[in-house]
Amino acid sequence: MRTAVTTSRVLAQRMIIFGRRSTSAFQTVRASSYPASPGCSNCPSSAELILSLVMTLAEMVITPPFRLRKRWWCCPLSGVSCGDLVSIGHIMYARHIETGLTRGWEMKNLWDLRDQQEKKPRVALTLSGIVKAAIAIADTDGIDAVSMQRVAADLGFTKMSLYRHVPGKTELLSMMIDTAVGEPPDLSGVPDNWRARLEEFVRQLAEVWRQHPWIPAVTVGNRVMGPREAGWIESAVAALAETGLTGDERLAAVFLLFGHVRNTQSMATAGTQPWSGGSELAEQIRSHAELFPELSQALSGPAPALDDNARKFGLDRILDGLAALIAERS
């Protein structure tokens, strides 16, 4: 009897799978109890029930559109009569089959005491979600790690599903840049002094590039620039308003600032050689003073100007030059 029950459950599971795959409207199978109560001549034997399940499965596989033949039994002694229906998927099954399968699932999951990670709910795929995922990859593993395949995998979607939202990696990169730079800086709260405003601009720009170290490498060359990125340039150019400089001179000054920040920022990234008195390079140069006499002397003592890769020193010189030009114009 135990073998018959197990076999019936397995067959029922197979039937459920076929039922869910089909979109056809299945006829109702009326249910009864199992196993048969002793002395009930209306209920099928174990062999009859197994044979019935096998025939039903064969009908589902062979006979389109998988319509099931009506089969039913009653068992007055067990309190189940003809007409008691139990539904799983598209098909009606006997109550004992549904109860056995459901109870088995509950027991397994309730008593599985191992730590189990909750399955992350699948969220709808959106352009903003794709861009944020790509930025997270670039921040963690570098810009070279960003690909349509990698982004799709991190989001739990197929690669082709991304192309419904973004045409390709080039367009995705443009969206990444404009999202990562954030809103342009508001310099209105800085004292009414063009120099202080540009210093604050450089500080905020350096902080964004520190958070997203891949930005300097991808914001060069002829490319499409987004409104947020253009807004950063607008903010810096506006800081030089009413200084007497022409429009193209103000824009050139901002480009000079960007170039200086980019150059000093790249010195802080992995794989570059910092020029400071305590670096490994400085030790090598000092040990070969006969080959590099002036360079060795420059690195022989304290080098506070090089502590930040000469960013502050260079910025002060740029701003001093702009101050001299502004003074001439006034």
C-alpha positions as CSV (number, residue, x, y, z in Angstrom):
1,M,0.0,0.0,0.0
2,R,2.8,2.5,0.9
3,T,4.4,1.9,-2.5
4,A,1.1,2.5,-4.2
5,V,0.7,5.8,-2.4
6,T,4.2,7.0,-3.3
7,T,3.8,6.0,-7.0
8,S,0.5,7.8,-7.1
9,R,2.1,11.0,-5.8
10,V,4.9,10.9,-8.4
11,L,2.4,10.4,-11.2
12,A,0.3,13.2,-9.8
13,Q,3.3,15.5,-9.9
14,R,4.0,14.6,-13.5
15,M,0.4,15.4,-14.4
16,I,0.6,18.8,-12.7
17,I,3.7,19.7,-14.8
18,F,1.9,18.8,-18.0
19,G,-1.2,20.6,-16.9
20,R,0.6,23.9,-16.2
21,R,2.3,23.8,-19.6
22,S,-0.9,23.5,-21.5
23,T,-3.3,26.4,-22.0
24,S,-6.2,24.2,-22.9
25,A,-9.3,24.1,-20.9
26,F,-9.3,20.8,-19.0
27,Q,-12.3,18.9,-18.1
28,T,-13.1,18.2,-14.5
29,V,-11.9,15.1,-12.7
30,R,-14.1,14.4,-9.8
31,A,-12.4,13.2,-6.6
32,S,-12.6,10.6,-3.9
33,S,-10.6,9.4,-0.9
34,Y,-7.6,7.1,-1.0
35,P,-6.7,4.6,0.2
36,A,-10.1,2.8,0.1
37,S,-11.7,2.2,3.4
38,P,-12.2,-1.4,4.3
39,G,-15.5,-2.8,3.1
40,C,-16.2,0.0,0.6
41,S,-17.0,-1.6,-2.7
42,N,-17.3,1.8,-4.4
43,C,-13.7,2.8,-4.1
44,P,-10.9,1.5,-6.4
45,S,-8.1,-0.7,-5.3
46,S,-4.5,0.5,-5.3
47,A,-3.8,-1.1,-8.6
48,E,-6.9,0.4,-10.2
49,L,-5.9,3.9,-9.0
50,I,-2.4,3.6,-10.4
51,L,-3.7,2.3,-13.7
52,S,-6.2,5.2,-13.8
53,L,-3.4,7.7,-13.2
54,V,-1.2,6.1,-15.9
55,M,-4.1,6.2,-18.4
56,T,-4.8,9.9,-17.6
57,L,-1.2,10.8,-18.1
58,A,-1.1,9.0,-21.4
59,E,-4.2,10.9,-22.6
60,M,-2.5,14.2,-21.7
61,V,0.7,13.3,-23.7
62,I,-0.9,11.7,-26.7
63,T,-4.4,13.2,-27.2
64,P,-4.5,16.9,-28.0
65,P,-5.8,19.1,-26.6
66,F,-5.1,16.9,-23.6
67,R,-8.7,16.5,-22.5
68,L,-9.1,14.2,-19.5
69,R,-11.7,11.4,-19.4
70,K,-14.1,11.7,-16.5
71,R,-13.3,9.4,-13.6
72,W,-14.8,9.3,-10.2
73,W,-15.4,7.2,-7.2
74,C,-17.1,7.7,-3.9
75,C,-16.4,6.4,-0.4
76,P,-19.2,6.9,2.0
77,L,-17.3,5.3,4.8
78,S,-14.6,8.0,4.7
79,G,-17.0,11.0,4.4
80,V,-16.0,11.8,0.8
81,S,-18.7,11.6,-1.9
82,C,-18.9,12.2,-5.6
83,G,-18.6,15.9,-6.4
84,D,-15.9,16.8,-3.8
85,L,-13.4,18.6,-6.1
86,V,-9.8,19.6,-5.5
87,S,-8.0,21.9,-8.0
88,I,-4.2,22.1,-8.7
89,G,-3.1,24.2,-11.7
90,H,-5.6,23.6,-14.6
91,I,-6.7,20.1,-13.5
92,M,-8.9,18.8,-10.7
93,Y,-7.1,16.1,-8.6
94,A,-8.2,13.9,-5.7
95,R,-8.0,15.5,-2.3
96,H,-5.6,13.0,-0.9
97,I,-3.0,13.8,-3.6
98,E,-3.2,17.6,-3.0
99,T,-3.0,17.2,0.7
100,G,0.0,14.8,0.5
101,L,2.0,17.1,-1.8
102,T,1.3,20.2,0.2
103,R,2.0,18.6,3.6
104,G,5.3,17.3,2.3
105,W,6.4,20.8,1.2
106,E,5.4,22.3,4.5
107,M,7.3,19.7,6.5
108,K,10.4,20.0,4.4
109,N,10.6,23.8,4.6
110,L,9.5,24.1,8.3
111,W,12.1,21.5,9.4
112,D,15.0,22.5,7.2
113,L,17.0,24.3,9.9
114,R,19.9,25.2,7.6
115,D,20.5,28.9,6.9
116,Q,18.8,29.7,3.6
117,Q,19.1,32.8,1.7
118,E,15.9,34.5,0.7
119,K,15.4,34.6,-3.0
120,K,15.5,38.2,-4.1
121,P,12.2,39.3,-5.6
122,R,12.5,40.0,-9.2
123,V,11.9,43.7,-9.8
124,A,10.8,45.3,-13.1
125,L,13.6,46.2,-15.4
126,T,14.0,50.0,-15.9
127,L,16.5,52.3,-17.6
128,S,17.4,53.9,-14.3
129,G,17.9,50.5,-12.7
130,I,20.2,49.4,-15.5
131,V,22.3,52.6,-15.2
132,K,22.6,52.3,-11.4
133,A,23.7,48.7,-11.7
134,A,26.3,49.6,-14.3
135,I,27.6,52.4,-12.0
136,A,27.9,50.0,-9.1
137,I,30.0,47.6,-11.2
138,A,32.3,50.4,-12.4
139,D,32.8,51.7,-8.9
140,T,33.6,48.3,-7.6
141,D,35.5,46.5,-10.4
142,G,36.4,49.3,-12.8
143,I,34.9,50.5,-16.0
144,D,36.4,47.6,-18.0
145,A,34.2,45.2,-16.0
146,V,31.0,46.9,-17.3
147,S,29.3,45.0,-20.1
148,M,25.7,44.4,-21.1
149,Q,26.1,40.7,-20.1
150,R,27.5,41.6,-16.6
151,V,24.8,44.2,-15.9
152,A,22.0,41.8,-17.0
153,A,23.4,39.1,-14.8
154,D,23.6,41.4,-11.8
155,L,20.0,42.4,-12.3
156,G,18.8,38.8,-12.9
157,F,17.7,39.3,-16.5
158,T,19.0,38.2,-19.9
159,K,21.3,40.3,-21.9
160,M,18.8,40.8,-24.7
161,S,16.2,42.2,-22.2
162,L,18.5,45.2,-21.7
163,Y,18.4,46.2,-25.3
164,R,14.7,47.1,-25.0
165,H,15.8,50.0,-22.7
166,V,19.3,51.0,-24.0
167,P,20.7,50.5,-27.5
168,G,24.2,49.5,-26.5
169,K,27.2,50.0,-24.2
170,T,28.1,53.4,-25.7
171,E,24.7,54.8,-24.9
172,L,24.8,53.2,-21.5
173,L,28.2,54.8,-20.7
174,S,26.7,58.2,-21.5
175,M,23.9,57.6,-19.1
176,M,26.3,56.4,-16.5
177,I,28.4,59.5,-16.6
178,D,25.4,61.9,-16.5
179,T,23.9,60.0,-13.6
180,A,27.2,59.6,-11.6
181,V,28.2,63.2,-11.7
182,G,25.0,64.2,-10.0
183,E,23.5,67.6,-9.9
184,P,25.7,70.6,-10.8
185,P,27.2,72.4,-7.7
186,D,25.3,75.4,-6.4
187,L,27.9,78.0,-5.7
188,S,25.5,80.7,-4.7
189,G,26.2,80.2,-1.0
190,V,29.9,80.8,-1.5
191,P,31.1,84.4,-0.7
192,D,30.9,86.7,-3.6
193,N,34.4,86.0,-4.8
194,W,35.2,84.3,-8.0
195,R,38.3,82.6,-6.5
196,A,36.5,81.1,-3.5
197,R,33.8,79.8,-5.8
198,L,36.3,78.1,-8.2
199,E,38.1,76.6,-5.2
200,E,34.8,75.1,-3.9
201,F,34.0,73.9,-7.5
202,V,37.3,72.1,-7.7
203,R,36.7,70.5,-4.2
204,Q,33.3,69.2,-5.2
205,L,34.5,67.9,-8.6
206,A,37.4,66.1,-6.9
207,E,35.0,64.4,-4.5
208,V,32.7,63.2,-7.3
209,W,35.7,61.7,-9.1
210,R,36.9,60.1,-5.9
211,Q,33.6,58.4,-5.5
212,H,33.6,57.3,-9.1
213,P,37.3,57.0,-10.1
214,W,36.4,55.8,-13.6
215,I,34.9,59.1,-14.7
216,P,38.1,60.9,-15.6
217,A,39.0,58.2,-18.1
218,V,35.7,58.2,-19.9
219,T,35.0,61.9,-20.1
220,V,37.5,62.6,-22.9
221,G,37.3,62.8,-26.6
222,N,34.4,63.5,-28.9
223,R,31.3,62.1,-27.3
224,V,27.7,62.9,-26.3
225,M,27.5,65.0,-23.1
226,G,24.4,65.0,-20.9
227,P,22.7,68.0,-19.3
228,R,24.1,67.3,-15.8
229,E,27.7,67.2,-17.0
230,A,27.1,70.3,-19.0
231,G,25.6,71.9,-15.9
232,W,28.9,71.5,-14.1
233,I,30.7,73.5,-16.8
234,E,27.9,76.1,-16.6
235,S,28.4,76.4,-12.9
236,A,32.2,77.1,-13.2
237,V,31.8,79.5,-16.1
238,A,29.1,81.4,-14.1
239,A,31.7,81.8,-11.2
240,L,33.8,83.9,-13.5
241,A,30.9,86.3,-14.5
242,E,31.6,90.0,-14.1
243,T,35.3,89.5,-14.0
244,G,36.0,91.3,-17.2
245,L,37.0,88.1,-19.0
246,T,35.4,87.3,-22.3
247,G,33.1,84.3,-22.7
248,D,35.7,82.2,-24.5
249,E,38.4,83.1,-21.9
250,R,36.1,82.0,-19.1
251,L,35.4,78.8,-20.8
252,A,39.2,78.3,-21.4
253,A,39.9,78.9,-17.8
254,V,37.3,76.2,-16.8
255,F,38.9,73.7,-19.2
256,L,42.3,74.5,-17.6
257,L,40.8,73.7,-14.1
258,F,39.3,70.4,-15.4
259,G,42.6,69.4,-16.9
260,H,44.5,70.1,-13.6
261,V,42.0,68.2,-11.5
262,R,42.1,65.3,-14.0
263,N,45.9,65.1,-14.0
264,T,46.3,65.2,-10.2
265,Q,43.4,62.8,-9.7
266,S,44.9,60.2,-12.0
267,M,48.1,60.3,-9.8
268,A,46.0,58.9,-6.9
269,T,44.6,55.9,-8.8
270,A,46.0,52.4,-8.7
271,G,48.8,51.8,-11.2
272,T,50.3,55.3,-11.2
273,Q,53.4,56.5,-9.6
274,P,53.0,59.3,-6.9
275,W,55.8,61.9,-6.9
276,S,56.5,62.4,-3.2
277,G,59.6,62.4,-1.0
278,G,58.6,59.2,0.7
279,S,57.7,57.1,-2.4
280,E,59.6,54.1,-3.6
281,L,60.5,56.1,-6.8
282,A,62.1,58.9,-4.7
283,E,64.3,56.3,-2.9
284,Q,65.5,54.9,-6.2
285,I,66.3,58.4,-7.6
286,R,68.2,59.4,-4.5
287,S,70.2,56.2,-4.6
288,H,71.2,57.2,-8.2
289,A,71.9,60.8,-7.5
290,E,74.7,60.9,-10.1
291,L,72.2,60.2,-12.8
292,F,69.4,62.5,-11.5
293,P,71.2,65.3,-9.6
294,E,68.5,67.9,-9.7
295,L,65.6,65.5,-9.2
296,S,67.4,63.9,-6.3
297,Q,67.9,67.2,-4.7
298,A,64.2,68.1,-5.2
299,L,63.2,64.9,-3.4
300,S,65.8,64.9,-0.7
301,G,63.8,67.0,1.8
302,P,60.2,67.6,2.9
303,A,57.9,67.9,0.0
304,P,54.6,69.4,1.2
305,A,53.7,70.7,-2.3
306,L,53.6,67.1,-3.5
307,D,51.4,65.6,-0.7
308,D,48.3,65.9,-2.8
309,N,50.1,65.3,-6.1
310,A,50.6,69.1,-6.3
311,R,46.9,69.8,-6.7
312,K,46.7,72.8,-4.3
313,F,50.0,74.2,-5.6
314,G,48.9,74.0,-9.2
315,L,45.4,75.3,-8.4
316,D,46.9,78.4,-6.6
317,R,49.1,79.1,-9.6
318,I,46.2,78.9,-12.1
319,L,44.1,81.1,-10.0
320,D,47.0,83.6,-9.5
321,G,47.3,83.8,-13.2
322,L,43.6,84.4,-13.7
323,A,43.7,87.1,-10.9
324,A,46.5,88.9,-12.8
325,L,44.5,88.8,-16.1
326,I,41.4,90.0,-14.4
327,A,43.3,92.8,-12.7
328,E,44.6,93.9,-16.2
329,R,41.1,94.0,-17.6
330,S,39.7,96.1,-14.8
